[in-house]
Amino acid sequence: MCFKMETCLKLKDSYSFKKWPIAYSWDEDSKSINSKKDNISHRSSLSDVETAAQDGEAKKVKISILHQMKRASGTWIRYTLAHSLGRWLLYPGSICLLNKVPLKLLVNGRTRLMEDFRGKRAKLLACDGNTIDTMFVDRRGENSGKLGTQLVISCEGNGSFYEVGCFITPLKAGYSVLGWNHPGFARSSGKPYPENDVNAMEVVLRYAMHRLKFSPEDIAIYGYSLGSYTATWAAMAYPELGALVLDASFDSLLPLVAKMVTKRVRKLVLQTIKENFNLNVADMLRHYQGPVLLIRRTFDEITTTQYHLESHLPMIQTNRANDLLLQILKCRYPNIISGVEEVVQQWLTADCPRVERFIYHNFYRVDDNWCLDQLKTYRSIVGSQDEFPWNVGSDLATARKKHLALFLAKKHLKNVEITHGRTLPPDEFELPWKL
């Protein structure tokens, strides 16, 4: 497509969507929302996951005027860097020059969803004034059976769109799906900052519950790559949601950024990230009590921090999903994981199904039935007081704790042999295990 034709298509597509009416606004049905978000502002919910470094800066200390000026100038530099180059690099999908997806492909993908899958496109209004472009495919009452009654809300990565992104995976798997584009992506207005993403996620959730009439327990959030941040925020703010699936995710953005910059600018870049793009998934995940599944891509070149010297392939033991899994287990089953963490780490080094099965079945000989009975017995004893953390495992022998730790690790993490940029095959998508 020549430049002139592409420009005309872009203007036509943009002008057409601007004329669309608002299908749903963030403040509709606000009184009936059952969410932690009702009692806290966006800023306070984001501050729950701020790092200790940020808290330390907020403390009042007696410092010299010169030091204040130096710190103020440093803060200004980091702010400017974050709101220009930082945002462009972190969200390339919002920048025409960095966006690798042609506009024609987005238009064709959107048209296909509406024609082949009877998708319903809608414009939503977030509380910050941004309009969010969404697509909904309803499978209720179709041949999809029980899967169709389950809504999967997809949260795209930093360079993908619902037209051609992870939205397609649960759709082809048979679920009802609701997709949306980040602020500043395609026809969604605004700029992609964490707080804007949170605002967009909130109006999408309210739209799903109050306009599309899905109950919270029938809604699963599927976050891919950087979309894991908004997906995990949704689970934290709306703990009644049914499930959370994180694909190609990470525990914190900082280790991934640190591997990409030189030592000379590392301190500046990391401090900039902490202050402006602190996407700490692990901290928010602690607040969600529901079922969680991590999908780890064994050839993921983005979420790993080291590579093999000879083959240049990602070293799976440095995949940040490993750290996220360990933090989940420590938060939910502290007595089980305590003292046997190295066993889980050993299982996490498996880079293919054969090695994974050998460690699990042949080396440690994990008895799935015994593990399941232990967990069911504990839950029957505590009854309705079954919120995490669980005290199960404190009186078990070390060998038995190893079995339980591996059993839970396998239930919370699934390996898929693909790279970061590929769309997850539909047959690999599944909802989390639930006891």
N, C-alpha and C positions, 0 to 999 in steps of 0.2 A: 504494500500500500504506500503510495507516494505521500509526501509530507502534507500537501494541500488537502488530499482526501482525508487523511487522518485528522487534520485540524478541524475540518468540517464535521466529521463524525463526532469528535470530542465536544464541539460546541453544541451540536444537535442533541447529543446524549445528556449533556449537562443542563441545557436549557429545558429539555423535556422533563427532567426529574425535578427541577426547581418549581415547575408549575403544579407538581403533584400536591394534593392536600395532605395535611398531617393526619395519619390514620390513628395515632395514639400518642398521648402526651404523658410525660413522667408523673404529673400530679393528678391524673385520673385514678380514682379508687384508692387514693393514698391513705385514707383512714382505715381501710380494711386490710392493709398489708401487715403480715406478721413477720417482722424482720428486725434484726438488731439495728438495721440501718435507720429505722424510724426514730431512734432515740439519740443518734449521733450524727454529726455532720460528716461530709466527705473528708475533710481534713483530719478530723479526729480518728476516723477509721483507718486512714492511711498512716497516722502517727503511731498506731498500735504496732506497726511492723517496722518502725524506724530503728536504726542501729544505735548501739551504745555510743558510737562516735558522735552521732548527731545530738544525742541527749547531753553528752559532755559539753558540746558547744553552747548549749542553751543555759548552762549554769552561770550564775552571776559571779564573776571573779574580779578582783581589783587588778587591772592591767594599765599600762601606760597609754597615753594618748597616741604615741607613735605606734605601739603595738595594735591599737584599735584601727588606725589608719591602714596599717599593713594588712590586717586581717580583712578589713572592708574591701580593699582593692583586690585581694585574693578571691573573696567571695564574688565580687563583680566579674572578675575574669572567668571564674568557673561557671557563673550563671550565663554569661554571654556565650561561652563555649558550648554549654549544654543546649541552649536554645537556638543554635545555628548548626554547626558541624555535628554536634552530638546527636541531635534529633534526626538529622539527615541520615547518619550512619546507622542509628538504632532502628529507625523506621523507614527503610528505603522505599517501601511501597507507596509512601506519600509524596515522593519526589519523582517527577516525570523523567529526569535524566538518569536516575538510579533504578527506576522501576523496569524490571525485565519482562513484564507481562504486557503485550500489546493491547491497546484499547479494543481493537476488533475482536480479540479473543475473549475479553470480558463481556462485550455486547453479545457475542455468539453464545457464550456460556450461560448468560442470563436468559437469553431467548430460549435456549434448549431446556432450561429448568422450568420455564413457564409453559412451554408447549408440550414437552415430552412427559413432565412430571406434574403438570398442573400446579406449578409453584405460584404462590401469592406474594407479590412484592408489596412492601409497605414502607412508608416514611414515618419514622418515630422522632419525637422531639424530646431531647434530654434536658436535664435541669439547667445546664450551662448554655442552652440555646442552640447547641449543635443538632443537626438533623442526621439521623442514622438510617442508612439504606439496609433493609432486611429482606430476606427471602424465606418463606415458609412452605414446606411440603407436608401436607396432611395425609397420613396413612391410616387414620382411624376408619374402621369400617371396610377396609380393603382386605385383600387376601394375605396381607402381611401378618395377620393374627395378632398375637400378644405384642410382638415387636412394634406394630403400628401404634399401639396405645402409649408407647413410651416416647417421650420427646427428648431428642438430643439437641442441645444448643451448642453449636460449634464456635470456637474462638480461634480465629486465624492467627498465623504467625506474622512476623514483621514485614514480610514481603508477599503475602498471599491474600487472596480475596475469596469471598464465598462463591463467586462465579466459577473459580477453577481451583479452589483450595481443599482443605480438609472436610468441608461440608459434604463433599461427594462420597466420602467413605461410609459414614453411617446411613446416608441416603441409599446407597447401593446395597447396604446390609439389611435394609428393610424397615428402618425406623422412621418415625416422623422427625423432621429436622427443621430447625430454625437457625439460619445463618445471618451474620451481620458483618459489616465492614468497619474497621477502625475509623475514628474521626480523621478526616484528611485523606482517606483511601477511597479511590473511585468516586462515587457520588455522595459519600458521607462527608458532611462539612466539618470545619474546625481543623485542629492540629492534634497529632497523636502524642499526647502527654499522659502519664499514668493516671492522673486525676480525671482527665477527659475520657480515658478508656473505662474507668470505673463508672462514670456517669452514664456512658453508653451501655455498659453491661447492665446497669440497674434498670434502665427503661426497657431493655430487651426482656429482662426477667419479668417485669411487671406486665408487659405486653403478653408474654407467654401464659402467665397465670390468670390474668383478668380479662383479656380479650380473646385469646385462643382457648381458654378454659382448661388448661392442664393443671392438675393438682401438683404441689411441690414434690411429693414423693414419686411422681411419675416423670420428673424432669431430671435428666442427667446432663452434666456439663462436660464437654469434650474440648480440652485445650491443647493446641499444637504449638510447640516451640515457645515463642514469646507470648502466645495466647494463653499459656499456662498461668500467667500472672492474673489476668482478668477472670480466668476460670476458677482459680483458687480463691480470689477475692469473693466471687459469687458464693462459693461454698462456705466461706467464713461468715459473710454477712447474712446469708440465708441458710442456716444450718439444717433446715427441714428438707432441703433438696435431696433427691433420691440417690445420686451417685456422682462421682467425679473421676474422669479419665484424663490423665496427663500423658501426652505423647511427645517424645523428644524433649522432655522437660529438664529442669535444673533446680538446684536448691537456692542458689543465689547467682545474680548476674556478675558479681565481682570476680570470681575465679576465671570466668570465660573472657572477660575483658582484659584481665591481667596477662593472659597468655598471648594477646594480640598486640600489645604495646611494648615499646622498649623501656628499659629501666630509667632512662632519662626523663620520660614524661609519665611514668607509671603512677607516681604519687599524685600528680595533678589530675590524671584521668580517673583514678579510683575515687578520689575525694569528690570529683564532679559527679560521678555516678551515685555515690552515697547521698549527695544532697539533692539530686534532681531525678534520678532514675533508679531508686532503690527497690528493684523488683525482687524482693526476698520471698520466694514462694514457700520455703520451709517454715518461716515464722507464721505465715497466715494459715498454713495447713494444720497447725496445732489446734486451731479453733474449730475444726470440722470433725464431727463425730461419725459421719456416714462412711459408706464403702468407697474405697479408693483403689484405683489400678494405675500403675506406672507402666508405660510401654517404652522399653529401652531398645533403641536401634543399635545393633551391634557394630554397624559401620558408620556411626554418626560422627562426622568430622567437625561438627560445631560444638556439641555439648561435651566433648572430650578435651582434656587439656594437654595430653602428650601423645606422641606418635612413635611407632616402631622405626628405628633408624634405617633398617634395610628395606622393608616393604612400604614404609611411609603410611601404613594403615593406622587408624585410631587405636590406641590402647584402651580396651574396654574397661580395664580396672580404674581408669581415670575419668570415666563417664560420670557426670555430675548427678545422674539419676541414682547412682549407687549411694551417694551421700544423702539424697532425699529419702531413699528407702530406709536407710539406717535411722534417720531422724524420726520417721514414721513409727518404726518398731520401738524405738526408745521412748517415744511419747505415749504409745498405746499399750505396749507390753514390756515395761521396764524390767520386771523381775525375770522375764524369759531371756531377753537379749543381754542382760548383765553378765559379764564373764565369758560369753560365748560369741562375742561380736566377730571374732576372727573367722569363725565357721561360715558366717554369712558372707564375709568378705572373700573367702575362698570360693564359695559358690558363685559370687559375682564375677570372678575372673573367667568363667566359662564363656567362650566366644562363639560356641556353636551348640546345637541341641544335643549332640552326642556326648560332649564333655559335661554339659549340664546334667544330663540323665545319669552319667557315670558317678558324679559327685553325690547326687541326691539319692539314687537308688542302690548303687553298688558299693560306694565307699562308706557312706553313713547309714545306709539301709533304713531310711525314714519310713515309719509306719503311719501312713496317712490316716487310717481308721482310728488308731490310738490317739493321734493328735486331735482329731476332730472330736472324739469322745471327751477328751480333757477340756476342751473349750466349751462344749455344750453343757458339760456338768457344771463348770464354773458359772456359766450364764444362768442356768436353772437355779443355782443357789442364791445368786445376788438378785435375781428377778428383775424388777423394773429399774433397779439401781445399777445398770450395766454400762454407765458412761465410762469412757477412758479417762485415765489409765486403769487397766485391769491389774489386780494383784495375783493373778494366776501364775504359777510356776515357781514361787518362792521356796516351796518345800520339795522340789524335784531334784533328782541327781543330775550332775552335769551332762551326762550322756543324753538323758531325756530332754533337758533344756535345749541341747543342740538340735534334736529332732524337731521340737516345737518351733525353734527359731527358723530353721530351714523351711518348715511347712508354711509358716506365716510369710516368709520372704517370697516363696514361690506364689503364694496367693495374692501378693500385693505387687508383683513385678512380672512382666511378660517380655521375653526377648523376641525381636523381629529382625531378621537379617536383611536390612536395607539401610541406605544412607539417609542423611538428614532431609534432603530436598525432595525425595520421592513421596508421592501420596501413599498413605497407608492402605494396603490392599483391604477390600471390604471383608474378606474372610478372616482377617487378623483382628478386626475390631470386635470387642466384646465389653460388656458391662462388668464392673468389679464383682469379686466374690463376696457373698453375704452369708454369714453364719446362720 
